[in-house]
């Protein structure tokens, strides 16, 4: 029995280590543009987990933008963000999900994170932020910078 539990634990850890999420490193956009950020996943069944986007402006709280259930296509956004500014979609065939930002303005210049449900944390300069007990895998990050042209 102990051997079986140990084997299951090892297998579980091994499977988790194969999960990978990759997103673009940076994006520059013009004021007022429609911006698209992407995140690609591998190493697990894409439709089995909710997929989220988070926004971090240095010196401010992390903003939970919302998530998509790629199996059903259903999305959820906090009440304060339900005006169409942000849209989350998924392409199940490519195991990729997207964040669209409508009419980008300078408040949208930030670091954006994509995450898969379970538990996730990242290290900042002074402390560790825990997004919640919902995210097990986090990507790197995408820096969005807006410029006047």
Secondary structure, DSSP 8 states (H G I E B T S, - for coil): -HHHHHHHHHHHHHHHHT-EEEE-SEEEEETT--EEEEEEEESS-GGGSEEEEEEE-TTS--EEEEEEETTT--EE--GGGTTTTEEEEEEGGGTEEEEEESS--GGG-EEEEEEEES-EEEE-SS-EEEEETTEEEE---EEEEEE--
